């Protein structure tokens, strides 16, 4: 029957109903309608339990509720009023209320969910099991409405003790029912979101049953067999609501699963990483949900923003990591969900199945994002290496060539001062001036390799110092905000090159350099009023600008129109 759960539920229900009819047959001969009601109660309860067993999370509840259906059928064996039947009937009734109560508390997660529930279960074992045991050993069968010939443990029977214990046990039943109501109210308050709302009707039904069962199991219903049968019918009729409510919840959950699949397919269009993640968040009602795609090439996880993560994901107790595989069984994605999603695992699994085709498409995007990220990392490493090489070259030139030339200049000056030959003095003076010119050019070159002003005053200060070389021609609009060193260096040399191109080739009378941050990017422009004839060339200066900017993940655009001048626009991400 594993392959046919519906058939198994039907057959189990029929068996429980048949047993209820057999066990209560002496009474049903005069009360056929009651026989039909009780058989229906047992059949629906046992069948509903078998239906619940088909889900891994509610299997424990299903086992207990199915057992409850058979226990309720066995409780009617007291109708035979001979042998062990009366004794078995009383303990079967206590067993029924115990397993049904615990089974509902375990639904739908398979675990007790709050302190009140964890306290109620042992209390129920003590009161229902222990209470029935005390009630039995202190009494005789005829005192509780059975035949004196019934098998009964009478070795501790005591009329006074029995009459004293009877109201105490009845009061304990009422207290136990009240505690059950409290536990269910606490449960209902935690199941007000998403598909778990469907559990609330079950909780209300069971709470009502608990109260009804405790109230009718008082006074004469505990000692008179006819009153006890009537009380059992009232309790059983109330119990009938449980399987009806559970089956209703099952239908609702199946409908919700189908609806979730339909909504996810509709919302996950177009199939991008961010779109699929947004769809999953909506249909599962989990704003904290995240989506990680597996990139097979680099063997890394990629998040929705394109960030490349480690090859192995860490496990955290406060999250539910759901692996997703493609139809062929290869690794596809991992859904990082709130642990409360375990309460609706069938719903989550349906969403995963429905979203797998979209995730397969999104994985292609993730692979591209991972490759772009690796390219950006490599570019950043190249830029850092270039910066280090520049600084090393600056130190080598300063400490080696520049120092040697400065010493040579001092010696020429000393020789000039001691020379008495006018011709020699003139020659030395000419050499010293030429050497001073070379030293000046070398200092300018060294400052161009790694400008000191860029490190001390930032991008704005370095650009203003650059503009001072062209008085009246260049204006700079930039504040003193500091940015990442790689960004400042890339932009400085880029704008330096663009400015040099404008001065050399555009014939401009006015050049404006602007720098400002906008929308997580740093934007810089060099605008001139020159000829407007600039074009891209694979070997030109603009191509060098483009390559340098791409190293820091930026972009370059050119707008040049004859008679309207030229504008070079650079955008570099701040992060």
Phi and psi in degrees as a GROMACS rama.xvg file:
@    title "Ramachandran Plot"
@    xaxis  label "Phi"
@    yaxis  label "Psi"
@TYPE xy
-64.6654  -35.6422  UNK-2
-80.252  -9.87584  UNK-3
-133.49  74.9392  UNK-4
-60.8785  -34.766  UNK-5
-65.4284  -42.4635  UNK-6
-63.6732  -40.5215  UNK-7
-61.8774  -40.2781  UNK-8
-65.5243  -41.8877  UNK-9
-65.1679  -46.1401  UNK-10
-65.8746  -40.0652  UNK-11
-63.1643  -43.2975  UNK-12
-62.2112  -43.354  UNK-13
-62.0288  -39.3164  UNK-14
-64.8304  -43.8677  UNK-15
-63.1455  -42.27  UNK-16
-64.2642  -39.7368  UNK-17
-64.0069  -43.1503  UNK-18
-63.3408  -38.3764  UNK-19
-61.8384  -39.4718  UNK-20
-66.971  -42.5765  UNK-21
-66.6206  -47.6803  UNK-22
-65.0606  -33.4836  UNK-23
-101.176  13.2514  UNK-24
-52.8966  -45.3555  UNK-25
-58.0598  -31.7868  UNK-26
-83.2013  -34.1465  UNK-27
-70.4503  -20.4247  UNK-28
-59.629  -30.0362  UNK-29
-104.496  -4.35128  UNK-30
-138.728  69.8265  UNK-31
-63.9357  -36.2631  UNK-32
-64.5796  -42.1692  UNK-33
-61.3888  -36.7883  UNK-34
-60.7075  -42.6456  UNK-35
-64.0345  -42.3072  UNK-36
-63.6266  -48.2948  UNK-37
-66.0916  -43.2864  UNK-38
-60.0703  -39.0882  UNK-39
-66.5464  -40.9165  UNK-40
-58.2861  -50.2829  UNK-41
-65.2535  -42.7552  UNK-42
-63.7062  -47.3452  UNK-43
-67.215  -38.9523  UNK-44
-65.7316  -48.7377  UNK-45
-65.0905  -40.6661  UNK-46
-64.9329  -41.461  UNK-47
-62.504  -38.074  UNK-48
-61.2773  -41.4319  UNK-49
-66.3722  -34.3325  UNK-50
-64.7293  -42.3484  UNK-51
-65.0856  -27.6844  UNK-52
-66.0713  -15.0975  UNK-53
-74.0182  -14.7374  UNK-54
-104.508  136.433  UNK-55
-63.1094  -33.8246  UNK-56
-78.6574  -26.8159  UNK-57
-109.178  13.6996  UNK-58
-62.9252  -41.0883  UNK-59
-62.9269  -42.6872  UNK-60
-61.4723  -42.1616  UNK-61
-61.5492  -42.4354  UNK-62
-60.3941  -46.7814  UNK-63
-67.992  -40.6685  UNK-64
-69.5443  -38.8881  UNK-65
-62.4805  -41.5676  UNK-66
-61.7287  -36.7322  UNK-67
-61.4474  -38.4606  UNK-68
-61.5435  -40.5003  UNK-69
-73.5695  -35.3689  UNK-70
-64.6696  -37.9739  UNK-71
-66.6111  -36.9708  UNK-72
-64.6119  -41.7363  UNK-73
-67.7394  -28.0118  UNK-74
-65.2224  -18.7161  UNK-75
-86.2067  3.18655  UNK-76
-68.8242  -11.9721  UNK-77
-62.7396  -17.3272  UNK-78
-62.6402  -23.4575  UNK-79
-78.0656  -27.4852  UNK-80
53.2759  37.3198  UNK-81
-141.77  157.184  UNK-82
57.8648  -135.534  UNK-83
-85.6762  -7.70949  UNK-84
-55.6122  -46.6949  UNK-85
-60.1102  -43.1859  UNK-86
-65.3656  -46.5272  UNK-87
-61.8541  -37.997  UNK-88
-60.4194  -45.3987  UNK-89
-63.8978  -44.5831  UNK-90
-71.8755  -29.7548  UNK-91
-65.8105  -37.59  UNK-92
-65.6873  -44.1668  UNK-93
-62.0576  -40.2314  UNK-94
-62.2242  -41.0173  UNK-95
-57.1936  -51.3421  UNK-96
-66.2403  -33.6803  UNK-97
-67.6823  -52.6425  UNK-98
-70.4965  -33.538  UNK-99
-66.7981  -43.9049  UNK-100
-62.1375  -46.7423  UNK-101
-67.9079  -38.7233  UNK-102
-59.8814  -40.5188  UNK-103
-69.5699  -37.286  UNK-104
-64.7178  -32.2942  UNK-105
-78.4296  -11.817  UNK-106
-84.4398  136.236  UNK-107
-105.279  7.18175  UNK-108
-91.9436  -17.9171  UNK-109
84.8719  9.05924  UNK-110
-143.233  151.44  UNK-111
-73.7127  137.204  UNK-112
-107.614  -8.64409  UNK-113
-150.991  170.731  UNK-114
-62.5865  -39.0023  UNK-115
-59.721  -40.0394  UNK-116
-67.5098  -41.7471  UNK-117
-67.5422  -27.4678  UNK-118
-80.4076  -32.6192  UNK-119
-66.8949  -38.7328  UNK-120
-60.4666  -53.6374  UNK-121
-64.4885  -33.0934  UNK-122
-63.2521  -37.9883  UNK-123
-66.6757  -39.5347  UNK-124
-61.4069  -43.0825  UNK-125
-67.9399  -47.2217  UNK-126
-74.8609  -46.6847  UNK-127
-74.6577  -47.4584  UNK-128
-75.4715  -51.2254  UNK-129
-67.2471  -38.4012  UNK-130
-62.6262  -43.4009  UNK-131
-64.9144  -37.3642  UNK-132
-65.3335  -45.9943  UNK-133
-62.3598  -44.6319  UNK-134
-58.9658  -36.515  UNK-135
-76.2955  -48.5861  UNK-136
-71.9776  -20.7476  UNK-137
-88.5794  -5.96905  UNK-138
-116.187  176.705  UNK-139
-122.103  154.802  UNK-140
-58.0009  -37.4045  UNK-141
-70.4103  -20.9223  UNK-142
-73.007  -22.5852  UNK-143
-111.364  20.1135  UNK-144
92.1348  6.03693  UNK-145
-100.259  170.953  UNK-146
-69.4976  145.553  UNK-147
-66.8563  -18.9425  UNK-148
-82.4897  -6.43165  UNK-149
-65.5723  145.999  UNK-150
-69.9797  124.166  UNK-151
-152.532  139.129  UNK-152
-77.8167  94.6275  UNK-153
-99.7992  6.52622  UNK-154
-68.1441  -17.109  UNK-155
-117.265  13.977  UNK-156
-63.0312  136.119  UNK-157
-152.891  116.668  UNK-158
-61.3302  -45.2866  UNK-159
-65.2153  -44.6958  UNK-160
-64.5156  -37.3289  UNK-161
-63.084  -45.8208  UNK-162
-68.5794  -28.1342  UNK-163
-73.8852  -40.6586  UNK-164
-72.7399  -28.9442  UNK-165
-56.6244  -52.6638  UNK-166
-69.3797  -28.6787  UNK-167
-65.7038  -44.556  UNK-168
-65.5871  -40.284  UNK-169
-61.3982  -41.936  UNK-170
-64.4178  -36.0936  UNK-171
-64.6435  -35.9742  UNK-172
-61.4368  -43.3624  UNK-173
-64.5665  -43.3978  UNK-174
-62.7021  -39.8749  UNK-175
-64.1603  -40.6496  UNK-176
-63.7664  -39.8581  UNK-177
-64.248  -42.0629  UNK-178
-62.6154  -35.2757  UNK-179
-66.0152  -39.7321  UNK-180
-61.9223  -43.1561  UNK-181
-60.5226  -45.8609  UNK-182
-60.8773  -40.2429  UNK-183
-71.2329  -35.0523  UNK-184
-63.132  -43.3061  UNK-185
-62.3377  -38.9807  UNK-186
-63.5372  -44.6093  UNK-187
-61.9588  -35.065  UNK-188
-67.2861  -23.2598  UNK-189
-94.1132  -1.90183  UNK-190
-121.548  49.2676  UNK-191
-102.218  2.31737  UNK-192
-120.64  147.549  UNK-193
64.3746  -160.765  UNK-194
-64.0491  -16.7931  UNK-195
-65.7142  -13.0501  UNK-196
-59.2767  -26.4969  UNK-197
-65.9982  -19.1001  UNK-198
-73.712  -24.0552  UNK-199
-57.4661  -44.6092  UNK-200
-58.4696  -36.5983  UNK-201
-63.0411  -43.1278  UNK-202
-63.0894  -40.9495  UNK-203
-63.9406  -44.1942  UNK-204
-60.4506  -46.6902  UNK-205
-67.4456  -37.5501  UNK-206
-61.2123  -43.2217  UNK-207
-63.2754  -39.7733  UNK-208
-63.1685  -43.2936  UNK-209
-59.6291  -42.3749  UNK-210
-66.9151  -46.3444  UNK-211
-61.1046  -45.6226  UNK-212
-60.6737  -41.5358  UNK-213
-69.5554  -37.287  UNK-214
-72.8996  -38.5172  UNK-215
-79.3238  -19.578  UNK-216
-87.7953  55.016  UNK-217
-132.388  159.213  UNK-218
56.4435  -125.217  UNK-219
-64.3858  -23.4571  UNK-220
-65.6577  -14.3526  UNK-221
-96.4119  -12.498  UNK-222
-126.345  -16.5164  UNK-223
-110.937  124.122  UNK-224
-64.1587  -38.5234  UNK-225
-67.1428  -43.9043  UNK-226
-63.9224  -37.3252  UNK-227
-64.4295  -38.7629  UNK-228
-65.1373  -43.0157  UNK-229
-61.8772  -43.8514  UNK-230
-60.9327  -40.2479  UNK-231
-63.4027  -38.0081  UNK-232
-65.0316  -40.8395  UNK-233
-63.1926  -46.2867  UNK-234
-61.7141  -43.6108  UNK-235
-64.3377  -38.5247  UNK-236
-62.9814  -40.1741  UNK-237
-65.536  -39.4826  UNK-238
-62.1546  -28.9604  UNK-239
-56.3581  -25.2025  UNK-240
-67.7876  -28.2431  UNK-241
-63.6436  -55.4609  UNK-242
-63.1754  -35.0039  UNK-243
-61.4128  -45.9161  UNK-244
-65.177  -41.422  UNK-245
-64.1133  -42.6265  UNK-246
-65.2276  -36.7841  UNK-247
-63.349  -40.6729  UNK-248
-63.4939  -40.575  UNK-249
-60.9929  -43.8844  UNK-250
-63.0224  -42.7694  UNK-251
-62.2554  -43.2187  UNK-252
-66.0305  -38.8476  UNK-253
-65.0895  -39.5805  UNK-254
-64.4691  -40.0423  UNK-255
-65.0484  -39.8341  UNK-256
-59.6813  -46.1018  UNK-257
-63.567  -39.7446  UNK-258
-66.2927  -40.3725  UNK-259
-61.3824  -44.6823  UNK-260
-59.5375  -43.9447  UNK-261
-65.0145  -45.0913  UNK-262
-65.3276  -39.2031  UNK-263
-64.7435  -44.4907  UNK-264
-60.158  -38.5878  UNK-265
-72.6724  -40.5915  UNK-266
-77.8834  -23.9721  UNK-267
-85.2994  28.2947  UNK-268
-114.936  133.451  UNK-269
-69.8802  156.651  UNK-270
-80.4955  78.864  UNK-271
-110.409  167.09  UNK-272
-60.2803  -48.3301  UNK-273
-66.7824  -35.0176  UNK-274
-70.3353  -41.9975  UNK-275
-65.648  -41.0728  UNK-276
-62.4962  -43.7529  UNK-277
-62.217  -39.5469  UNK-278
-64.7311  -42.9918  UNK-279
-63.5777  -38.6786  UNK-280
-62.9391  -37.6974  UNK-281
-72.7816  -52.5135  UNK-282
-70.3806  -27.1669  UNK-283
-98.0504  -0.806145  UNK-284
55.3098  48.7084  UNK-285
-134.555  91.928  UNK-286
-67.6412  -13.4617  UNK-287
-89.1762  -5.1759  UNK-288
-62.0412  138.029  UNK-289
-128.088  160.13  UNK-290
-129.515  127.888  UNK-291
-120.096  125.341  UNK-292
-101.08  142.768  UNK-293
-89.7908  126.099  UNK-294
-100.588  106.111  UNK-295
-62.7779  -36.9855  UNK-296
-59.4002  -64.4594  UNK-297
-78.1391  -3.51729  UNK-298
57.1885  52.5557  UNK-299
-140.065  158.51  UNK-300
-88.8037  145.959  UNK-301
-127.959  129.496  UNK-302
-86.9147  -178.911  UNK-303
-65.113  -22.9255  UNK-304
-88.6256  0.0274779  UNK-305
91.2011  2.84211  UNK-306
-74.2876  131.643  UNK-307
-85.7423  129.558  UNK-308
-110.053  -177.008  UNK-309
-68.3878  159.95  UNK-310
-69.3975  -21.7027  UNK-311
-121.964  132.542  UNK-312
-90.4377  138.366  UNK-313
-75.0506  152.389  UNK-314
-99.0287  128.257  UNK-315
-121.676  136.108  UNK-316
-66.994  -20.2481  UNK-317
-93.8419  12.4664  UNK-318
-135.337  157.247  UNK-319
-113.868  109.918  UNK-320
-92.6327  115.215  UNK-321
-108.216  109.536  UNK-322
-72.9489  143.07  UNK-323
-125.231  130.508  UNK-324
-116.936  154.593  UNK-325
-75.3225  175.61  UNK-326
-61.9929  -26.9064  UNK-327
-88.3789  -0.992292  UNK-328
92.7471  3.49264  UNK-329
-84.6569  156.811  UNK-330
-64.9855  132.455  UNK-331
-122.891  -52.8507  UNK-332
-161.337  171.484  UNK-333
-134.84  130.103  UNK-334
-98.9296  122.266  UNK-335
-97.5901  101.944  UNK-336
-118.531  163.571  UNK-337
-66.5977  140.478  UNK-338
-61.0457  -21.4862  UNK-339
-64.3937  -15.7072  UNK-340
-67.118  -17.134  UNK-341
-62.0185  -23.4448  UNK-342
-67.1767  -20.931  UNK-343
-126.944  47.8912  UNK-344
-57.0108  -42.0441  UNK-345
-58.8012  -36.6497  UNK-346
-65.903  -43.3314  UNK-347
-63.0985  -43.5805  UNK-348
-62.7334  -38.6325  UNK-349
-63.9352  -40.8911  UNK-350
-64.3526  -38.5774  UNK-351
-64.7499  -45.586  UNK-352
-62.3596  -44.3267  UNK-353
-67.1673  -31.4525  UNK-354
-90.0648  -5.16218  UNK-355
-59.4924  -45.0501  UNK-356
-58.8135  -41.2193  UNK-357
-66.8892  -34.9702  UNK-358
-68.0796  -33.4581  UNK-359
-64.6724  -38.4037  UNK-360
-69.5206  -42.2859  UNK-361
-64.7845  -27.7075  UNK-362
-62.8734  -36.0038  UNK-363
-60.3275  -41.4029  UNK-364
-63.3835  -39.747  UNK-365
-63.8757  -37.763  UNK-366
-62.5138  -44.3697  UNK-367
-63.0407  -42.443  UNK-368
-62.4746  -39.6327  UNK-369
-64.2465  -41.0198  UNK-370
-65.2139  -40.7314  UNK-371
-63.7765  -40.402  UNK-372
-63.4707  -42.8826  UNK-373
-63.9051  -36.7909  UNK-374
-64.0074  -41.7197  UNK-375
-64.3818  -39.5374  UNK-376
-62.8661  -43.9604  UNK-377
-63.7273  -39.7488  UNK-378
-64.7801  -41.1686  UNK-379
-63.6571  -40.0518  UNK-380
-63.8885  -38.7766  UNK-381
-62.2269  -43.3255  UNK-382
-64.9101  -40.6967  UNK-383
-64.1537  -42.8833  UNK-384
-62.8432  -38.9772  UNK-385
-64.6101  -41.4711  UNK-386
-62.4601  -43.59  UNK-387
-62.6572  -40.7081  UNK-388
-64.3232  -37.6416  UNK-389
-62.6056  -45.8187  UNK-390
-65.0027  -38.613  UNK-391
-65.1137  -41.4493  UNK-392
-63.3459  -40.0447  UNK-393
-61.292  -45.1787  UNK-394
-64.5217  -41.4529  UNK-395
-62.8999  -43.9948  UNK-396
-67.689  -38.7588  UNK-397
-70.1085  -45.2859  UNK-398
-81.0429  -22.9114  UNK-399
-104.857  -82.565  UNK-400
-62.1476  -48.2849  UNK-401
-64.1034  -41.6219  UNK-402
-65.2438  -41.0473  UNK-403
-64.6801  -42.4472  UNK-404
-64.9221  -37.6148  UNK-405
-64.8646  -39.5653  UNK-406
-65.3386  -38.7312  UNK-407
-64.2401  -38.9574  UNK-408
-62.9284  -39.6734  UNK-409
-65.1697  -40.1512  UNK-410
-67.5526  -39.1789  UNK-411
-61.7562  -40.4018  UNK-412
-64.2731  -39.0388  UNK-413
-67.7138  -41.4359  UNK-414
-64.118  -38.8451  UNK-415
-63.1728  -38.0905  UNK-416
-69.9101  -29.2746  UNK-417
-97.4198  -6.63002  UNK-418
-76.0305  140.528  UNK-419
-109.585  -6.16943  UNK-420
-92.9131  117.809  UNK-421
-57.4232  -39.8205  UNK-422
-65.329  -42.3935  UNK-423
-65.4576  -40.9305  UNK-424
-60.7426  -41.5958  UNK-425
-65.6546  -40.4017  UNK-426
-64.7707  -42.3734  UNK-427
-63.5715  -39.55  UNK-428
-62.7576  -42.0425  UNK-429
-63.74  -41.5082  UNK-430
-65.3552  -40.2945  UNK-431
-65.6126  -40.2177  UNK-432
-64.0354  -41.8343  UNK-433
-62.8252  -40.2643  UNK-434
-66.2975  -38.342  UNK-435
-62.572  -37.5972  UNK-436
-65.371  -42.9683  UNK-437
-62.7489  -42.002  UNK-438
-62.4292  -40.8032  UNK-439
-63.0703  -43.5228  UNK-440
-63.5432  -39.3017  UNK-441
-64.6715  -41.0361  UNK-442
-62.3985  -41.0948  UNK-443
-62.6977  -40.2606  UNK-444
-64.0979  -42.7752  UNK-445
-64.0354  -42.6245  UNK-446
-64.5235  -31.7177  UNK-447
-70.7245  -31.3639  UNK-448
-64.2529  -46.6944  UNK-449
-152.136  82.9508  UNK-450
-58.9263  129.263  UNK-451
-63.8203  -37.0105  UNK-452
-63.4804  -26.4389  UNK-453
-68.3223  -37.3719  UNK-454
-75.4572  -34.814  UNK-455
-86.3547  -43.4601  UNK-456
-107.617  -5.10174  UNK-457
81.8621  -175.042  UNK-458
-63.6864  -45.2552  UNK-459
-60.3868  -46.3191  UNK-460
-64.105  -40.279  UNK-461
-65.4757  -38.9848  UNK-462
-68.2049  -37.7584  UNK-463
-66.3305  -38.5969  UNK-464
-63.9831  -36.8032  UNK-465
-65.9037  -39.5934  UNK-466
-67.4218  -26.026  UNK-467
-64.4111  -18.1369  UNK-468
-73.5572  -16.737  UNK-469
-124.315  70.2879  UNK-470
-62.4428  131.64  UNK-471
81.7357  -7.73773  UNK-472
-105.507  -38.2795  UNK-473
-116.839  130.51  UNK-474
-113.442  140.693  UNK-475
-118.674  127.271  UNK-476
-117.221  93.3924  UNK-477
-155.138  140.393  UNK-478
-89.4335  -172.885  UNK-479
-99.6076  19.4276  UNK-480
-62.596  135.925  UNK-481
-95.1743  143.933  UNK-482
-126.593  -178.858  UNK-483
-57.1333  140.666  UNK-484
-54.6478  -40.2932  UNK-485
-62.903  -39.0884  UNK-486
-68.299  -44.716  UNK-487
-61.9024  -44.5102  UNK-488
-65.7342  -44.4521  UNK-489
-61.7519  -44.9407  UNK-490
-68.0066  -39.8487  UNK-491
-60.4322  -51.2426  UNK-492
-68.1603  -32.3366  UNK-493
-64.9598  -49.9526  UNK-494
-67.5273  -32.862  UNK-495
-61.1955  -45.3127  UNK-496
-65.7855  -43.0655  UNK-497
-64.0022  -38.5391  UNK-498
-66.6745  -41.8281  UNK-499
-63.162  -39.6968  UNK-500
-61.6681  -42.5242  UNK-501
-64.345  -39.5943  UNK-502
-69.6831  -42.1803  UNK-503
-78.6537  -38.203  UNK-504
-114.783  -23.5313  UNK-505
-87.388  -18.9889  UNK-506
62.7724  37.6369  UNK-507
-82.1557  149.827  UNK-508
-102.522  -12.2104  UNK-509
-152.554  130.666  UNK-510
-128.553  134.068  UNK-511
-120.549  129.368  UNK-512
-112.134  121.231  UNK-513
-121.251  139.38  UNK-514
-136.952  131.054  UNK-515
-162.296  152.142  UNK-516
-92.5697  137.365  UNK-517
-155.308  129.68  UNK-518
50.2659  55.6306  UNK-519
64.6322  15.425  UNK-520
-130.511  154.426  UNK-521
-103.578  120.339  UNK-522
-111.462  132.657  UNK-523
-133.559  142.514  UNK-524
-133.995  146.663  UNK-525
-121.505  111.419  UNK-526
-116.687  135.372  UNK-527
-132.895  163.974  UNK-528
-105.9  31.9717  UNK-529
-82.7294  -149.842  UNK-530
-70.6293  -25.2348  UNK-531
69.8632  38.663  UNK-532
-117.071  17.6271  UNK-533
-71.1681  142.165  UNK-534
-141.015  159.545  UNK-535
-73.1738  139.841  UNK-536
-142.456  134.648  UNK-537
-57.3006  -24.4673  UNK-538
-112.893  6.14618  UNK-539
-85.8826  175.547  UNK-540
-66.8584  -32.3276  UNK-541
-65.802  -33.2295  UNK-542
-66.5262  -38.0054  UNK-543
-63.7835  -37.9343  UNK-544
-61.6115  -45.9229  UNK-545
-60.2585  -45.3697  UNK-546
-62.8136  -40.9814  UNK-547
-66.0432  -41.6298  UNK-548
-68.1767  -37.3716  UNK-549
-64.0993  -23.7781  UNK-550
-62.8953  -27.0848  UNK-551
-107.458  21.9046  UNK-552
75.8699  20.1188  UNK-553
-99.0874  179.083  UNK-554
-133.161  156.171  UNK-555
-129.584  136.142  UNK-556
-129.23  150.715  UNK-557
-125.142  131.152  UNK-558
-128.623  115.212  UNK-559
-140.433  119.715  UNK-560
-130.279  131.039  UNK-561
-54.7929  129.275  UNK-562
86.0823  -12.898  UNK-563
-116.314  0.198193  UNK-564
85.4479  -170.92  UNK-565
-131.237  143.491  UNK-566
-132.658  125.459  UNK-567
-104.232  123.531  UNK-568
-116.852  127.924  UNK-569
-121.817  132.851  UNK-570
-125.096  126.216  UNK-571
-128.322  129.83  UNK-572
-66.0511  139.783  UNK-573
-76.6366  -30.7097  UNK-574
